[in-house]
Amino acid sequence: MARTIAKLPEGSRITDYISLGVIAKLFPIEKVNRALSVAGKESKRERDLPAHVVVYYAIAMALFMEVSCREVLRWLLEGMKWLMGPNAKIKVATRGGISLARERIGSEPMELLHDELVVPVAVNTRKQKTKGAFYRGWRLVTIDGSTLDVADTKENEKAFGRPTASRGESAYPKIRQVSLVENGTHVMFGSRIGPYATGEMTLAEEVMGFLKKGMLCLADRNFFSYNAWIKAKATGSELVWRVKKSMTLPCIERMSDGSYLSKIYPSEKARRHDKDGIVVRVIEYCLVGVDDAEPFYRLLTTILTHISHKLRDEIVESA
């Protein structure tokens, strides 16, 4: 069955949907050019699709994934013609030209721009505070992992792989993604992707480098490990991570609120010799009236309150 090329609705104007000025404001041309220069991808000669145009084109494609690639480019170039004046000569590249232009740029400039400009946006001032984005002055962020389908091509299958299915393999190759998510706005930053076979923890340890002091990082139980805890804690952020209820966490001292102090270790041998232990606060709780809830849940946190004199010096030394 013949397919119709996906286009924007008839009579659409670029200003009805997106302004090149808006994209340029969020991704300033000087930062785009700097990222291209750092990556060694700046244009060496005049082309139908200069390097900075390809960058803006990639951003536009992410905004309009349901529209054909060539239609997005035509649309973007019409906006550039409007900005440059009626005498500007704008040429829509062929499909092959688009592919070559994207191949020349590669992914490195986009990654550099992402890491610099895609950041938390919630505000916390006297006049304005983003709902759900802060807790007692800490900016709430969560480590989150997911998988995404990519186009069914041999190149993508080779690069990312396919998960197995009940009958053979899945219909599409998949990428694995781990990000930090700002809770109040759902902005995903510090994102890292890899082949489907890559473990979430492998990507998560890269993502943790984007944590900062003043953040309160949440994570589900599958993200916990001794090394990951150390790496995340070293950023200066506070942590509240769920852990498995089978984890050995002996009570060292009970707090007045029911939580207690314990220690985590890199191995059972280190535990037996009380070596390289890190003091944590353990919070155990139940979900009352929630269907299919587990008997109890456990959280570990770096936020140590009601600290005893006996452990205070040790905690300061290990911080």
Beta strands, then each sheet from edge to edge (+ up, - down):
strand 1: 134-135
strand 2: 138-149
strand 3: 174-182
strand 4: 188-195
strand 5: 215-219
strand 6: 238-243
strand 7: 253-254
strand 8: 260-264
strand 9: 278-285
strand 10: 297-301
sheet 1: 1+ 2- 3+ 4-
sheet 2: 1+ 2- 5- 6- 10+ 9- 8+ 7-
end
